[in-house]
Amino acid sequence: MPRRIKLILLGVVLFLLAIPIWHVGSNWAPAEPLRFRLINREKHAESTWQATGHRIEKVEIEVRNTSTAPRAMQSAYLRWFSRKNHVILPYHSLLDPFAQVPVIPPGGTWCGTCELFLPLSESESENNDPGYVQVDYTHASTFRRRVFTWYYSLCVRYFPQSPRLRASVSEYTSSTATLENFP
């Protein structure tokens, strides 16, 4: 076979191998692949406000995957931040810790509900200082989860006495986003 044909075939094979490698690499840990949008808000009774010292609202949130790979969301915590007074209220989880990790397809959505703590005074939160809700979440592509599952099984099988090997690399990536359509 002539040298020129061999080089052309090698180039085609390398190009075809580069496509899945690029896809995995670009989806391994992208910056902010999930978008969070407020769908619905319900206020709790004022009697619960006085007991906790905060206004509590039940919020329904839509999570949209903007990446080109399915993403597993391990955790998502919401927290209200004040712009002026630097008031920070407690975190509240969007996911049930005992439920299965939701996998969101590329371009797909997932909906969840949780309670959100806001300042007791509505005038502080709506007129003077609307603030914003920050969402801290951890996520991973399904391929990344499979790679780390395989890695952890090898660590357990061949190095059972070494916890450093298993704890050295995190399966999930942490990101932060702002809740859209809020106040």
PASEBA-1860 file (N, C-alpha, C; in nm, 3 decimals):
! residues 183
1> MPRRIKLI> 0.086/-0.117/0.000/0.000/0.000/0.000/0.090/0.124/0.000 ~ 0.060/0.221/-0.084/0.143/0.341/-0.091/0.139/0.420/0.041 ~ 0.247/0.490/0.065/0.262/0.569/0.189/0.153/0.676/0.201 ~ 0.118/0.740/0.093/0.017/0.846/0.093/-0.118/0.792/0.141 ~ -0.160/0.675/0.095/-0.287/0.615/0.137/-0.283/0.580/0.285 ~ -0.169/0.530/0.332/-0.155/0.498/0.475/-0.172/0.623/0.560 ~ -0.112/0.732/0.517/-0.123/0.858/0.592/-0.266/0.911/0.590 ~ -0.334/0.899/0.479/-0.474/0.944/0.471/-0.561/0.860/0.563
9> LLGVVLFL> -0.543/0.728/0.561/-0.621/0.640/0.650/-0.591/0.670/0.797 ~ -0.464/0.694/0.830/-0.428/0.729/0.967/-0.495/0.860/1.009 ~ -0.496/0.958/0.919/-0.561/1.085/0.948/-0.710/1.070/0.971 ~ -0.777/0.988/0.890/-0.920/0.965/0.906/-0.949/0.896/1.039 ~ -0.868/0.794/1.073/-0.888/0.721/1.199/-0.866/0.815/1.318 ~ -0.761/0.896/1.315/-0.735/0.990/1.425/-0.846/1.093/1.437 ~ -0.898/1.140/1.325/-1.009/1.235/1.328/-1.133/1.171/1.390 ~ -1.163/1.047/1.351/-1.279/0.979/1.407/-1.263/0.950/1.555
17> LAIPIWHV> -1.141/0.925/1.601/-1.116/0.906/1.744/-1.125/1.037/1.821 ~ -1.092/1.148/1.757/-1.092/1.277/1.825/-1.234/1.324/1.858 ~ -1.333/1.284/1.781/-1.471/1.329/1.804/-1.523/1.284/1.941 ~ -1.520/1.153/1.976/-1.569/1.116/2.110/-1.479/1.168/2.223 ~ -1.349/1.178/2.197/-1.259/1.231/2.301/-1.293/1.377/2.329 ~ -1.319/1.456/2.224/-1.357/1.595/2.243/-1.490/1.605/2.317 ~ -1.586/1.519/2.283/-1.718/1.522/2.348/-1.705/1.492/2.498 ~ -1.630/1.390/2.533/-1.611/1.355/2.675/-1.535/1.466/2.746
25> GSNWAPAE> -1.431/1.518/2.683/-1.352/1.624/2.747/-1.430/1.752/2.770 ~ -1.514/1.789/2.675/-1.590/1.913/2.690/-1.704/1.899/2.791 ~ -1.747/1.778/2.818/-1.856/1.757/2.914/-1.809/1.699/3.047 ~ -1.679/1.686/3.068/-1.628/1.629/3.193/-1.662/1.719/3.311 ~ -1.632/1.847/3.301/-1.662/1.942/3.410/-1.685/2.081/3.352 ~ -1.795/2.103/3.279/-1.820/2.236/3.222/-1.860/2.335/3.330 ~ -1.839/2.462/3.300/-1.875/2.568/3.395/-2.025/2.594/3.387 ~ -2.092/2.583/3.498/-2.235/2.613/3.514/-2.323/2.550/3.405
33> PLRFRLIN> -2.332/2.418/3.400/-2.414/2.353/3.297/-2.563/2.353/3.329 ~ -2.600/2.383/3.452/-2.741/2.380/3.491/-2.791/2.522/3.518 ~ -2.915/2.549/3.476/-2.981/2.677/3.500/-3.102/2.651/3.589 ~ -3.121/2.738/3.688/-3.230/2.723/3.784/-3.328/2.838/3.765 ~ -3.457/2.805/3.753/-3.560/2.907/3.729/-3.677/2.884/3.823 ~ -3.722/2.991/3.887/-3.836/2.986/3.977/-3.964/2.972/3.896 ~ -4.047/2.873/3.932/-4.174/2.851/3.863/-4.290/2.901/3.947 ~ -4.289/2.869/4.077/-4.405/2.900/4.163/-4.356/2.930/4.304
41> REKHAEST> -4.428/3.020/4.373/-4.400/3.052/4.514/-4.529/3.044/4.593 ~ -4.522/2.983/4.712/-4.635/2.980/4.805/-4.587/3.024/4.942 ~ -4.658/3.119/5.002/-4.621/3.164/5.136/-4.682/3.073/5.240 ~ -4.604/3.043/5.344/-4.657/2.967/5.457/-4.735/3.060/5.549 ~ -4.807/3.002/5.641/-4.886/3.081/5.737/-4.793/3.164/5.824 ~ -4.842/3.282/5.866/-4.759/3.372/5.946/-4.722/3.314/6.081 ~ -4.799/3.217/6.131/-4.765/3.156/6.261/-4.631/3.083/6.253 ~ -4.599/3.024/6.139/-4.469/2.957/6.125/-4.357/3.058/6.111
49> WQATGHRI> -4.387/3.179/6.060/-4.284/3.281/6.046/-4.229/3.322/6.182 ~ -4.319/3.346/6.275/-4.277/3.394/6.406/-4.197/3.286/6.480 ~ -4.234/3.162/6.462/-4.164/3.053/6.532/-4.021/3.039/6.483 ~ -3.996/3.058/6.354/-3.861/3.039/6.299/-3.781/3.168/6.294 ~ -3.849/3.283/6.296/-3.779/3.410/6.284/-3.752/3.449/6.139 ~ -3.805/3.371/6.046/-3.789/3.399/5.903/-3.923/3.379/5.834 ~ -3.941/3.446/5.722/-4.056/3.420/5.637/-4.022/3.296/5.555 ~ -4.114/3.201/5.548/-4.087/3.076/5.477/-4.180/3.066/5.358
57> EKVEIEVR> -4.122/3.037/5.243/-4.200/3.017/5.122/-4.164/2.882/5.061 ~ -4.266/2.815/5.010/-4.242/2.691/4.937/-4.223/2.732/4.791 ~ -4.109/2.696/4.732/-4.079/2.734/4.595/-4.066/2.610/4.507 ~ -4.116/2.624/4.385/-4.100/2.518/4.285/-3.999/2.568/4.184 ~ -3.898/2.485/4.156/-3.786/2.528/4.073/-3.768/2.432/3.957 ~ -3.744/2.488/3.839/-3.713/2.408/3.721/-3.562/2.413/3.699 ~ -3.502/2.296/3.679/-3.359/2.286/3.653/-3.343/2.245/3.507 ~ -3.271/2.325/3.428/-3.249/2.294/3.286/-3.102/2.262/3.262
65> NTSTAPRA> -3.078/2.153/3.190/-2.944/2.111/3.153/-2.908/2.177/3.021 ~ -2.806/2.264/3.022/-2.765/2.334/2.900/-2.646/2.267/2.833 ~ -2.593/2.161/2.891/-2.479/2.092/2.830/-2.527/1.989/2.728 ~ -2.432/1.926/2.659/-2.466/1.828/2.556/-2.456/1.685/2.606 ~ -2.445/1.667/2.736/-2.440/1.533/2.794/-2.538/1.525/2.911 ~ -2.590/1.406/2.942/-2.677/1.393/3.059/-2.600/1.428/3.186 ~ -2.665/1.499/3.279/-2.599/1.540/3.403/-2.674/1.484/3.522 ~ -2.599/1.432/3.617/-2.655/1.386/3.744/-2.632/1.497/3.846
73> MQSAYLRW> -2.738/1.536/3.915/-2.729/1.642/4.016/-2.735/1.576/4.154 ~ -2.622/1.578/4.224/-2.615/1.512/4.355/-2.680/1.597/4.463 ~ -2.656/1.727/4.461/-2.713/1.814/4.564/-2.737/1.953/4.507 ~ -2.831/2.024/4.568/-2.859/2.164/4.531/-2.914/2.232/4.655 ~ -2.847/2.340/4.697/-2.887/2.414/4.816/-2.917/2.558/4.779 ~ -3.031/2.609/4.829/-3.073/2.746/4.802/-3.047/2.831/4.926 ~ -3.004/2.955/4.901/-2.980/3.049/5.011/-3.007/3.190/4.961 ~ -3.082/3.268/5.042/-3.112/3.406/5.008/-3.000/3.495/5.060
81> FSRKNHVI> -2.954/3.589/4.976/-2.851/3.685/5.014/-2.907/3.826/5.000 ~ -2.874/3.911/5.095/-2.912/4.052/5.091/-2.804/4.129/5.016 ~ -2.844/4.229/4.938/-2.744/4.310/4.865/-2.685/4.419/4.954 ~ -2.768/4.483/5.038/-2.722/4.596/5.118/-2.665/4.553/5.254 ~ -2.748/4.484/5.330/-2.714/4.458/5.470/-2.629/4.333/5.490 ~ -2.601/4.263/5.383/-2.523/4.139/5.387/-2.585/4.037/5.482 ~ -2.718/4.032/5.483/-2.789/3.932/5.562/-2.786/3.802/5.483 ~ -2.747/3.695/5.549/-2.743/3.565/5.483/-2.831/3.471/5.564
89> LPYHSLLD> -2.929/3.412/5.500/-3.020/3.321/5.568/-2.978/3.176/5.543 ~ -3.030/3.081/5.623/-2.982/2.943/5.615/-3.008/2.876/5.481 ~ -2.923/2.777/5.453/-2.939/2.693/5.334/-3.062/2.605/5.347 ~ -3.119/2.569/5.232/-3.224/2.468/5.231/-3.206/2.384/5.106 ~ -3.218/2.253/5.119/-3.188/2.160/5.011/-3.306/2.146/4.915 ~ -3.276/2.143/4.787/-3.375/2.120/4.683/-3.401/1.971/4.664 ~ -3.303/1.888/4.698/-3.313/1.744/4.678/-3.335/1.671/4.810 ~ -3.411/1.565/4.805/-3.428/1.478/4.920/-3.301/1.394/4.935
97> PFAQVPVI> -3.235/1.397/5.052/-3.109/1.324/5.065/-3.123/1.173/5.050 ~ -3.245/1.120/5.067/-3.264/0.976/5.058/-3.316/0.932/4.921 ~ -3.344/1.027/4.834/-3.396/0.994/4.701/-3.281/0.963/4.606 ~ -3.315/0.901/4.495/-3.216/0.870/4.393/-3.172/0.999/4.325 ~ -3.045/1.004/4.285/-2.989/1.122/4.219/-3.058/1.141/4.085 ~ -3.119/1.260/4.060/-3.185/1.281/3.931/-3.083/1.298/3.819 ~ -3.110/1.234/3.705/-3.028/1.249/3.586/-3.109/1.329/3.484 ~ -3.055/1.444/3.444/-3.124/1.535/3.353/-3.064/1.517/3.214
105> PPGGTWCG> -3.146/1.482/3.114/-3.093/1.462/2.978/-3.046/1.594/2.917 ~ -2.964/1.589/2.812/-2.918/1.713/2.749/-3.036/1.794/2.697 ~ -3.040/1.920/2.735/-3.149/2.008/2.695/-3.278/1.982/2.771 ~ -3.279/1.885/2.862/-3.398/1.850/2.937/-3.413/1.928/3.066 ~ -3.525/1.904/3.136/-3.552/1.974/3.261/-3.591/1.875/3.370 ~ -3.580/1.921/3.493/-3.624/1.848/3.612/-3.684/1.951/3.705 ~ -3.794/1.918/3.772/-3.858/2.011/3.865/-3.849/1.958/4.007 ~ -3.826/2.049/4.100/-3.821/2.013/4.241/-3.879/2.125/4.326
113> TCELFLPL> -3.915/2.092/4.450/-3.970/2.191/4.542/-3.889/2.190/4.671 ~ -3.886/2.303/4.737/-3.824/2.311/4.868/-3.877/2.435/4.939 ~ -3.841/2.449/5.065/-3.875/2.568/5.142/-3.757/2.664/5.137 ~ -3.787/2.792/5.127/-3.685/2.895/5.119/-3.707/2.994/5.231 ~ -3.602/3.023/5.308/-3.610/3.121/5.416/-3.581/3.259/5.361 ~ -3.669/3.354/5.392/-3.654/3.493/5.350/-3.663/3.582/5.474 ~ -3.626/3.711/5.463/-3.636/3.799/5.579/-3.780/3.811/5.626 ~ -3.797/3.833/5.756/-3.930/3.842/5.815/-4.008/3.960/5.760
121> SESESENN> -3.941/4.071/5.735/-4.006/4.191/5.684/-4.014/4.184/5.532 ~ -4.135/4.188/5.477/-4.152/4.185/5.332/-4.099/4.312/5.267 ~ -4.106/4.426/5.339/-4.056/4.550/5.281/-3.906/4.542/5.259 ~ -3.835/4.475/5.347/-3.690/4.462/5.331/-3.657/4.377/5.210 ~ -3.734/4.270/5.189/-3.699/4.179/5.082/-3.752/4.223/4.945 ~ -3.862/4.303/4.941/-3.920/4.335/4.811/-3.887/4.477/4.763 ~ -3.895/4.578/4.850/-3.880/4.715/4.804/-3.736/4.765/4.814 ~ -3.684/4.765/4.934/-3.553/4.825/4.956/-3.439/4.735/4.911
129> DPGYVQVD> -3.449/4.607/4.938/-3.338/4.517/4.915/-3.390/4.383/4.864 ~ -3.417/4.371/4.734/-3.473/4.245/4.687/-3.378/4.128/4.705 ~ -3.249/4.151/4.705/-3.153/4.043/4.723/-3.159/3.944/4.607 ~ -3.100/3.831/4.630/-3.100/3.727/4.528/-3.087/3.592/4.596 ~ -3.125/3.489/4.524/-3.114/3.353/4.575/-3.001/3.284/4.500 ~ -2.906/3.234/4.577/-2.793/3.163/4.519/-2.816/3.013/4.533 ~ -2.783/2.938/4.429/-2.797/2.793/4.430/-2.656/2.734/4.421 ~ -2.615/2.662/4.524/-2.489/2.589/4.523/-2.521/2.444/4.495
137> YTHASTFR> -2.463/2.387/4.390/-2.499/2.251/4.352/-2.376/2.173/4.308 ~ -2.388/2.040/4.315/-2.284/1.950/4.268/-2.343/1.864/4.158 ~ -2.265/1.841/4.055/-2.314/1.770/3.937/-2.200/1.691/3.873 ~ -2.236/1.598/3.786/-2.139/1.521/3.708/-2.210/1.464/3.586 ~ -2.134/1.443/3.480/-2.192/1.375/3.364/-2.205/1.227/3.398 ~ -2.295/1.159/3.329/-2.314/1.016/3.358/-2.187/0.938/3.324 ~ -2.113/0.979/3.221/-1.988/0.911/3.187/-1.886/0.928/3.299 ~ -1.877/1.050/3.354/-1.783/1.074/3.464/-1.818/0.989/3.586
145> RRVFTWYY> -1.948/0.976/3.616/-1.991/0.892/3.729/-1.950/0.747/3.707 ~ -1.966/0.696/3.582/-1.927/0.558/3.553/-1.777/0.538/3.567 ~ -1.697/0.635/3.522/-1.552/0.625/3.533/-1.511/0.620/3.680 ~ -1.570/0.706/3.763/-1.533/0.706/3.904/-1.586/0.585/3.979 ~ -1.700/0.533/3.938/-1.749/0.408/3.998/-1.652/0.295/3.970 ~ -1.605/0.289/3.846/-1.505/0.187/3.809/-1.375/0.209/3.888 ~ -1.331/0.334/3.900/-1.210/0.367/3.975/-1.222/0.326/4.122 ~ -1.336/0.356/4.184/-1.356/0.320/4.325/-1.361/0.169/4.343
153> SLCVRYFP> -1.422/0.098/4.249/-1.426/-0.049/4.261/-1.286/-0.108/4.251 ~ -1.201/-0.050/4.166/-1.062/-0.097/4.158/-0.987/-0.068/4.289 ~ -1.010/0.050/4.344/-0.945/0.086/4.472/-0.985/-0.010/4.583 ~ -1.113/-0.043/4.589/-1.160/-0.133/4.694/-1.104/-0.273/4.673 ~ -1.098/-0.316/4.549/-1.050/-0.451/4.519/-0.900/-0.466/4.543 ~ -0.819/-0.372/4.493/-0.674/-0.390/4.497/-0.604/-0.312/4.608 ~ -0.665/-0.209/4.661/-0.604/-0.129/4.767/-0.705/-0.104/4.879 ~ -0.755/-0.207/4.945/-0.862/-0.186/5.043/-0.818/-0.107/5.167
161> QSPRLRAS> -0.690/-0.105/5.196/-0.643/-0.037/5.317/-0.607/0.108/5.293 ~ -0.621/0.159/5.172/-0.579/0.294/5.141/-0.699/0.385/5.113 ~ -0.747/0.455/5.215/-0.861/0.547/5.191/-0.821/0.670/5.110 ~ -0.691/0.703/5.104/-0.648/0.821/5.029/-0.674/0.807/4.880 ~ -0.664/0.685/4.827/-0.688/0.666/4.684/-0.833/0.697/4.648 ~ -0.925/0.659/4.734/-1.066/0.682/4.706/-1.104/0.827/4.730 ~ -1.041/0.893/4.826/-1.078/1.030/4.861/-0.998/1.134/4.783 ~ -0.904/1.091/4.699/-0.816/1.187/4.633/-0.886/1.267/4.524
169> VSEYTSST> -0.986/1.210/4.459/-1.053/1.276/4.348/-1.203/1.273/4.372 ~ -1.269/1.386/4.348/-1.413/1.393/4.369/-1.488/1.353/4.242 ~ -1.594/1.279/4.261/-1.678/1.235/4.150/-1.761/1.350/4.094 ~ -1.799/1.445/4.179/-1.887/1.554/4.140/-1.812/1.687/4.137 ~ -1.860/1.778/4.054/-1.804/1.913/4.043/-1.900/2.010/4.112 ~ -1.846/2.106/4.186/-1.930/2.207/4.253/-1.943/2.330/4.165 ~ -2.063/2.385/4.161/-2.089/2.508/4.084/-2.188/2.595/4.161 ~ -2.199/2.719/4.118/-2.292/2.814/4.178/-2.370/2.884/4.068
177> ATLENFP> -2.498/2.906/4.093/-2.583/2.978/3.997/-2.677/3.068/4.075 ~ -2.735/3.164/4.007/-2.835/3.252/4.065/-2.972/3.207/4.017 ~ -3.068/3.205/4.108/-3.204/3.164/4.074/-3.268/3.270/3.984 ~ -3.312/3.229/3.866/-3.375/3.321/3.772/-3.522/3.342/3.811 ~ -3.579/3.454/3.770/-3.718/3.493/3.796/-3.746/3.514/3.944 ~ -3.647/3.555/4.020/-3.669/3.584/4.161/-3.639/3.730/4.180 ~ -3.716/3.808/4.236/-3.774/3.819/4.365/-3.912/3.778/4.355
END
